[in-house]
Amino acid sequence: QRSATSLLAVWELTKDEAILREAFKRFGDPLIALHAFQYLGLSKEEKLAAAARLEQAHPGSPIGAMLSGALLAKDGRSAEAIAKLQVMVRHE
């Protein structure tokens, strides 16, 4: 059986996007979400889902909120982006 860790290890060795995409779809692992966000051509919705996984896995970490805020701002959703970043700042 292919675990999140084994799929990520295989992706690191091969850079085969199909492997990383499989890991992203099958597992909620925040490290996989970060790699998918960075290296896969994800849709806007998939990127927001990846950022949400990061926020849920590490609520005090600003990475997920920063990624979400940037995506929302890029999408013209400024008020939501600002709210997301304000929540992040309050956690600091």
C-alpha distances in whole Angstrom, upper triangle without the diagonal:
4,6,10,11,9,10,14,14,13,16,18,19,19,20,18,19,17,14,16,16,13,12,16,15,12,13,17,16,20,19,17,20,23,21,21,24,26,24,23,26,25,28,30,28,25,27,28,25,23,27,26,23,25,28,26,24,27,30,32,31,33,30,29,33,34,32,32,36,36,34,37,40,39,38,42,41,43,44,40,39,42,41,37,39,41,39,37,40,41,38,39
4,7,8,6,6,10,11,10,12,15,15,16,17,15,16,14,10,12,13,10,9,13,13,10,11,14,14,17,16,14,17,19,17,17,21,22,20,20,23,22,25,27,25,22,23,25,22,20,24,24,20,22,25,24,21,24,28,30,28,30,27,26,30,31,28,29,33,33,31,34,36,35,35,39,38,40,41,37,36,39,38,35,36,39,36,34,38,38,35,37
4,5,5,6,9,10,11,12,14,16,16,17,16,16,15,11,12,13,10,8,11,12,9,8,11,10,14,13,11,14,17,16,16,19,21,20,19,22,21,24,26,24,21,22,23,20,18,21,21,18,19,22,20,18,21,24,26,25,27,24,23,27,28,26,27,30,31,29,32,34,34,34,37,36,38,39,35,34,36,35,32,33,36,33,31,34,35,32,33
4,6,5,6,9,10,11,12,14,15,15,15,14,14,10,9,11,9,6,9,10,8,6,9,7,10,9,8,11,13,12,13,16,17,16,16,20,19,21,23,22,18,19,20,17,15,18,18,14,15,19,17,15,18,21,23,21,23,21,20,23,24,22,23,27,27,26,28,31,30,31,34,33,34,35,32,30,33,32,28,29,32,30,28,31,32,29,30
4,6,5,6,9,10,10,12,14,15,15,15,15,11,11,13,12,9,11,14,12,10,12,9,11,10,9,12,14,12,14,17,18,17,18,21,21,24,25,24,21,21,22,20,17,19,20,16,17,20,19,16,18,22,24,22,24,21,21,24,25,23,25,28,28,27,30,32,32,33,36,35,36,37,33,32,34,34,30,30,33,31,28,31,32,29,30
4,5,5,6,9,10,11,12,13,13,14,14,10,11,13,11,9,13,14,13,12,14,12,15,13,11,15,16,14,15,19,19,18,18,22,21,25,27,26,22,22,25,22,19,22,23,19,20,23,22,20,22,26,27,25,27,24,24,27,28,26,27,31,31,29,32,35,34,34,38,37,39,40,36,35,37,37,33,34,36,34,32,35,36,33,33
4,5,5,6,9,10,10,11,10,11,10,6,7,10,8,6,10,12,10,10,13,11,14,12,9,13,14,12,12,16,16,15,15,18,18,21,23,23,19,19,22,19,17,20,21,18,18,22,22,19,22,25,27,25,26,23,22,26,26,24,25,29,28,27,30,32,31,31,35,34,36,37,34,32,35,35,31,32,35,33,31,34,35,32,33
4,5,5,6,9,10,10,10,11,11,8,7,10,10,7,9,12,12,11,12,10,11,9,7,11,11,9,10,14,14,12,13,17,17,20,22,22,18,18,20,18,15,18,19,16,16,20,20,17,19,23,24,22,23,20,19,23,23,21,23,26,26,25,28,30,29,30,33,33,34,35,32,30,33,33,29,29,32,30,28,31,33,30,30
4,5,5,6,9,10,11,12,13,10,10,13,13,11,13,16,15,14,16,13,15,11,10,14,14,12,14,17,16,15,16,20,20,24,26,25,22,21,24,22,19,21,23,20,19,23,23,20,22,25,27,24,25,22,23,26,26,24,26,29,29,28,31,33,32,33,36,36,37,39,35,33,36,36,32,32,35,33,31,33,35,32,32
4,5,5,6,8,8,10,11,7,9,12,11,10,13,16,15,15,17,15,17,14,12,16,16,13,14,17,17,14,15,19,20,23,26,26,22,22,25,23,20,23,24,22,22,25,25,23,25,28,30,27,28,25,25,28,28,26,28,31,30,29,32,34,32,33,37,37,38,40,37,35,38,38,34,34,37,36,33,36,38,35,35
4,5,5,5,6,7,9,6,6,10,10,9,11,14,14,14,16,14,15,12,10,13,13,10,11,14,13,11,12,15,16,20,22,23,19,19,22,20,17,20,22,20,19,23,24,22,23,27,28,25,26,22,22,26,25,22,25,28,26,25,29,31,29,30,33,34,35,37,34,32,34,35,31,31,35,33,31,34,36,33,33
4,6,6,8,10,12,10,9,13,14,12,14,17,17,16,18,15,16,12,11,14,13,10,12,15,13,11,13,17,18,22,24,24,21,20,23,22,18,21,23,20,20,23,24,22,23,26,27,24,25,21,22,25,25,22,25,28,26,26,29,31,29,31,34,34,35,37,34,32,34,35,31,31,34,33,30,33,35,32,32
4,6,8,11,13,11,11,15,15,14,17,19,19,19,21,19,19,16,14,18,17,14,15,18,16,14,16,19,21,25,27,27,24,23,26,25,22,24,27,24,23,27,28,25,26,30,31,28,28,25,26,29,28,26,29,31,30,29,33,34,33,34,37,38,39,41,38,35,38,39,35,35,38,37,34,36,39,36,36
4,5,9,10,9,10,13,14,14,16,18,19,19,21,20,20,17,15,18,18,14,15,18,16,13,14,17,19,23,25,26,23,22,26,25,22,24,27,24,24,28,29,27,28,31,32,29,30,26,26,30,29,26,28,31,30,29,32,34,32,33,36,37,38,40,38,35,38,39,35,35,39,38,35,38,40,37,37
4,6,9,8,8,11,13,13,14,17,18,18,20,18,18,15,13,15,15,11,11,14,12,9,10,13,16,19,22,23,19,19,23,22,19,21,24,22,22,25,26,25,26,29,30,27,27,23,23,27,26,23,25,28,26,25,28,30,28,29,33,33,35,37,34,32,35,36,32,32,36,35,32,35,37,35,35
4,5,6,7,9,10,11,13,15,16,17,19,18,19,17,14,16,16,12,12,15,14,10,10,13,15,18,21,22,19,19,22,21,19,22,24,22,22,26,27,25,27,30,32,29,29,25,24,28,27,24,26,29,27,25,29,31,28,29,33,33,35,37,34,32,36,36,33,33,37,36,33,36,39,36,37
4,5,5,6,8,10,10,12,14,15,17,17,17,15,12,13,14,10,9,12,12,8,7,9,11,15,18,18,15,15,19,18,16,19,21,19,20,24,24,23,25,28,30,27,26,23,22,25,24,21,23,26,24,22,25,27,25,26,29,30,32,34,31,29,32,33,30,30,34,33,31,34,36,34,35
4,6,5,6,9,10,10,12,14,17,17,18,16,13,14,16,13,11,14,14,11,9,11,12,15,19,19,15,17,20,18,17,20,22,20,21,25,25,24,26,29,31,28,28,25,23,27,27,23,24,27,26,24,27,29,27,27,31,31,33,35,32,31,34,35,31,32,36,34,32,36,38,35,36
4,5,5,6,9,10,11,12,15,14,16,14,11,13,14,12,10,14,14,12,11,14,14,17,20,20,16,17,20,18,16,20,21,19,20,23,23,22,24,27,29,27,27,24,23,26,26,23,24,28,27,25,28,30,28,29,32,32,34,36,33,31,34,35,31,32,35,34,32,35,37,34,35
4,5,5,6,9,10,10,12,12,13,11,7,9,11,8,7,10,11,9,8,11,11,15,17,17,13,14,17,15,13,16,18,15,16,20,20,19,21,24,26,23,23,20,19,22,22,19,21,24,23,21,24,27,25,25,29,29,31,32,29,28,31,31,27,28,32,30,28,31,33,31,31
4,5,5,6,9,10,12,12,14,13,9,10,12,10,7,10,12,10,7,10,9,12,15,14,11,12,15,13,12,15,17,15,16,20,20,19,22,24,26,24,24,21,19,22,22,19,20,23,22,20,23,25,24,24,27,27,29,31,28,27,30,30,27,28,31,30,28,31,33,31,32
4,5,5,6,8,11,12,14,14,10,11,14,12,10,13,15,13,11,14,13,15,18,17,13,15,17,15,14,17,18,16,18,21,20,19,22,25,28,25,26,23,21,24,25,22,22,26,25,23,26,28,27,27,30,30,32,33,30,29,32,32,29,30,33,31,30,33,35,32,34
4,6,5,6,9,9,11,10,7,9,12,10,9,12,14,13,12,14,13,16,18,17,13,15,17,14,12,15,16,13,15,18,18,16,19,22,24,22,23,20,19,22,23,20,21,24,24,22,25,28,27,27,30,29,31,32,29,28,31,30,27,28,31,29,27,31,32,29,31
4,6,6,7,8,9,10,6,6,9,9,7,9,12,11,10,12,10,13,15,13,10,11,13,10,8,12,13,10,12,16,15,14,17,20,22,20,21,18,16,19,20,17,17,21,21,19,21,24,23,23,26,26,28,29,25,24,27,27,23,25,28,26,24,28,29,27,28
4,6,8,10,12,13,10,9,13,13,10,12,15,14,12,14,11,13,15,13,10,12,14,11,10,14,14,12,15,17,17,16,19,22,24,23,23,20,18,21,22,19,19,23,23,20,22,25,24,24,27,26,29,29,26,25,29,28,25,27,30,27,26,30,31,29,31
4,7,9,12,13,10,11,14,14,12,15,18,17,15,17,15,17,19,16,13,15,17,13,12,16,16,13,15,18,17,16,19,22,25,23,24,22,19,23,24,21,21,25,25,23,25,28,28,27,30,29,31,32,28,28,31,30,27,29,31,29,28,31,32,29,31
4,5,9,10,8,9,12,13,11,14,16,16,15,18,16,18,19,17,13,15,16,12,11,14,13,10,12,15,14,12,16,18,21,20,21,19,17,20,22,19,19,23,24,22,24,27,27,26,30,28,30,31,27,26,29,28,24,26,29,26,25,28,29,26,28
4,6,9,8,7,11,12,11,13,16,17,16,18,15,17,17,15,12,13,13,10,9,11,10,7,9,12,10,9,12,15,18,17,18,16,14,17,19,17,17,20,21,20,21,25,25,24,27,26,27,28,24,23,26,24,21,23,25,22,21,25,25,23,24
4,6,5,6,9,10,11,12,14,15,15,18,16,19,19,17,14,14,15,12,9,11,11,7,8,11,10,8,11,14,17,15,17,14,13,16,18,16,17,20,21,20,22,25,25,26,29,27,28,29,25,24,26,25,21,23,25,22,21,24,25,22,23
4,5,5,6,9,10,10,12,14,15,17,15,18,17,16,13,12,13,11,8,9,9,6,5,9,9,6,8,11,14,12,13,11,9,13,15,13,14,17,18,18,20,22,23,23,26,24,25,26,22,21,23,22,18,19,22,19,17,21,22,19,20
4,5,5,6,9,10,11,12,13,17,16,18,19,18,15,14,15,13,10,11,12,9,8,12,12,10,11,14,16,13,14,11,11,15,16,14,16,19,19,19,21,24,23,25,28,26,27,28,25,23,25,25,21,21,24,22,19,22,24,21,21
4,5,5,6,8,10,10,11,14,13,16,17,16,13,12,14,12,9,11,13,10,10,13,14,12,14,17,19,16,17,14,13,17,17,15,16,20,19,19,21,24,23,24,27,26,27,29,25,24,26,26,22,23,26,24,22,25,26,24,24
4,5,5,6,9,10,10,13,11,13,14,13,10,9,10,8,5,7,9,7,7,11,11,10,12,15,17,14,15,11,10,13,14,11,13,16,16,15,18,20,20,20,23,22,24,25,21,20,23,22,19,20,23,21,19,22,24,21,22
4,5,5,6,9,10,13,12,14,14,14,11,9,11,11,7,8,10,9,7,11,13,11,12,15,16,13,13,9,9,12,12,10,12,15,15,14,17,19,19,20,23,22,23,24,21,19,22,22,18,18,22,20,18,21,23,20,21
4,5,5,6,8,11,11,14,15,16,12,11,13,13,9,11,14,12,11,15,16,15,16,18,20,16,16,13,12,16,15,13,15,18,17,16,20,21,20,22,25,25,26,27,24,22,25,25,22,22,25,24,21,24,26,24,24
4,5,5,5,8,7,11,12,13,9,8,11,11,7,10,13,11,11,15,16,15,17,19,21,18,18,14,13,16,16,13,14,17,16,15,18,20,19,20,23,23,24,26,23,21,24,25,21,22,25,24,22,25,27,25,26
4,6,6,8,7,10,10,11,8,6,9,9,6,8,11,11,10,13,15,15,16,18,19,16,15,12,10,13,13,9,11,14,13,11,15,17,15,16,20,20,21,23,20,18,21,21,18,19,22,21,19,22,25,23,24
4,6,8,9,12,13,14,12,9,12,13,10,11,14,14,13,16,18,17,18,20,21,17,16,12,12,15,14,10,13,16,14,13,17,18,16,18,21,22,22,25,22,20,22,23,20,20,24,23,21,23,26,24,24
4,7,9,12,14,15,12,11,14,15,12,14,17,16,15,19,21,20,21,23,24,21,20,16,16,19,17,14,16,19,17,16,19,21,19,20,24,24,25,28,25,23,26,27,24,24,27,27,24,27,30,28,28
4,5,9,12,13,10,9,13,13,11,13,16,16,16,19,21,20,22,24,25,22,21,18,17,19,18,15,16,19,17,15,19,20,18,19,23,23,25,27,25,23,26,27,24,24,28,27,25,28,31,29,30
4,7,9,11,9,9,13,14,12,14,17,17,18,20,22,22,24,25,27,24,23,19,18,20,19,15,16,19,16,14,17,19,16,17,20,21,23,26,23,22,25,26,23,24,28,28,26,29,31,30,31
4,7,8,6,6,9,10,9,12,14,14,15,18,19,20,21,23,25,22,21,17,16,18,17,13,14,16,15,12,15,17,15,15,19,19,21,23,21,19,23,24,21,22,26,25,24,27,29,28,29
4,5,5,6,9,10,10,12,14,15,17,18,20,21,23,24,26,23,22,19,16,18,17,14,13,16,14,11,13,16,13,12,16,17,19,21,19,18,22,22,20,22,25,25,24,27,29,28,30
4,6,5,6,9,10,11,12,14,16,17,18,20,21,21,24,21,19,17,14,15,15,11,10,12,11,8,9,12,10,9,13,13,16,18,15,14,18,19,17,18,22,21,21,24,26,25,27
4,5,5,6,9,10,10,12,14,15,16,18,20,20,23,21,20,17,14,15,16,12,11,13,13,10,11,14,13,11,14,14,17,18,15,15,19,19,16,19,22,21,21,24,26,25,27
4,5,5,6,9,10,11,13,14,15,16,18,19,22,20,19,16,13,15,16,12,11,14,14,11,13,16,15,14,17,17,19,21,18,17,21,20,18,20,23,22,21,24,26,25,27
4,5,5,6,9,10,11,12,14,15,17,17,20,17,16,13,10,12,12,8,8,11,11,8,11,13,12,12,16,15,17,19,16,14,18,18,15,17,20,19,18,21,23,22,24
4,5,5,6,9,10,10,12,14,15,15,18,16,14,12,9,10,11,8,6,9,10,7,9,12,12,11,14,13,15,16,13,12,15,15,12,14,17,16,16,19,21,20,22
4,5,5,6,9,10,10,12,14,15,18,16,16,13,10,12,13,11,9,13,13,11,12,16,16,15,18,16,18,19,15,15,18,17,14,17,19,18,17,21,22,21,23
4,5,5,6,9,10,11,13,14,16,14,14,11,8,11,12,9,9,13,13,11,13,16,16,16,19,18,20,21,17,16,19,19,15,17,20,18,17,20,22,20,21
4,5,5,6,9,10,11,11,13,11,10,8,5,7,8,6,6,9,10,9,11,14,14,15,17,16,17,18,14,13,16,15,11,13,16,14,13,16,18,16,18
4,5,5,6,8,10,10,13,12,11,10,6,8,11,9,7,11,13,12,12,15,16,16,19,16,18,18,14,13,16,15,11,13,16,13,13,17,17,16,18
4,5,5,6,9,10,13,12,12,11,8,10,13,11,10,14,16,14,16,19,20,19,22,20,21,21,18,17,19,18,14,16,19,16,15,19,19,17,19
4,5,5,6,8,10,8,9,7,5,8,10,9,10,13,14,14,16,18,19,20,22,20,21,21,18,16,18,17,13,14,17,14,13,16,17,15,16
4,6,5,5,8,7,8,7,5,6,9,10,9,11,14,14,15,17,19,19,21,19,19,19,15,14,16,14,11,12,14,11,10,13,14,12,14
4,6,6,9,10,11,11,8,10,13,13,12,15,17,17,17,20,22,22,24,21,22,21,18,17,19,17,13,15,16,13,12,16,16,13,16
4,6,9,9,11,11,9,12,14,14,14,17,19,19,20,23,24,24,26,24,25,24,21,20,21,19,16,17,19,16,14,17,17,14,16
4,6,5,8,9,8,10,13,13,14,16,18,19,20,22,23,24,26,24,24,23,20,19,20,18,15,15,16,13,11,14,14,11,13
4,6,8,9,8,9,12,13,13,15,17,18,18,21,23,23,25,22,22,21,18,17,17,15,12,13,13,10,9,12,11,8,10
4,6,9,10,10,12,14,14,15,18,19,20,21,23,25,26,23,22,21,19,17,17,16,13,12,13,10,8,10,9,6,7
4,6,7,8,9,11,13,14,15,17,18,19,21,23,24,22,21,21,18,16,17,16,13,12,13,11,8,10,11,8,8
4,6,5,6,9,10,10,12,14,15,16,18,20,21,19,18,18,16,13,13,13,10,8,11,9,6,8,10,8,8
4,6,5,6,9,10,11,12,14,15,17,18,20,19,18,19,16,14,15,15,11,10,13,12,9,12,14,12,12
4,5,5,6,8,10,11,12,14,15,16,18,17,17,17,14,12,14,13,10,10,13,11,9,12,14,12,14
4,5,5,6,8,10,10,12,14,15,16,14,14,14,11,9,10,10,6,6,9,8,6,9,12,11,12
4,5,5,6,9,10,10,12,14,15,14,13,14,12,9,10,11,8,7,10,10,8,10,13,13,13
4,5,5,6,9,10,11,12,14,13,14,15,13,10,12,13,10,10,13,13,11,14,16,16,16
4,5,5,6,9,10,11,12,11,11,12,9,7,10,11,7,9,12,12,11,14,16,15,17
4,5,5,6,8,10,11,9,8,10,7,4,7,8,6,6,10,10,10,12,14,15,16
4,5,5,6,9,10,10,9,12,10,7,9,12,9,9,13,14,13,15,18,18,18
4,5,5,6,9,9,10,12,10,8,11,13,11,12,15,16,15,17,20,20,21
4,5,5,6,5,7,9,7,5,9,10,9,10,13,14,14,17,19,20,21
4,5,5,5,5,8,8,5,8,11,10,11,13,15,15,17,19,20,21
4,5,7,8,12,11,9,12,14,13,14,17,18,18,20,23,23,24
4,6,8,11,10,9,13,14,14,15,18,19,19,21,24,24,26
4,6,9,9,9,11,13,14,15,17,19,19,21,23,25,26
4,6,6,6,9,10,11,13,14,16,17,19,20,22,23
4,5,5,6,9,10,11,12,14,15,16,18,20,21
4,5,5,6,9,10,10,12,14,15,17,19,20
4,5,5,6,9,10,11,12,14,15,17,19
4,5,5,6,9,10,11,12,14,16,17
4,5,5,6,9,10,10,12,14,16
4,5,5,6,9,10,11,13,15
4,5,5,6,9,10,11,13
4,5,5,6,9,10,11
4,5,5,6,9,10
4,5,5,7,9
4,5,5,7
4,5,5
4,5
4
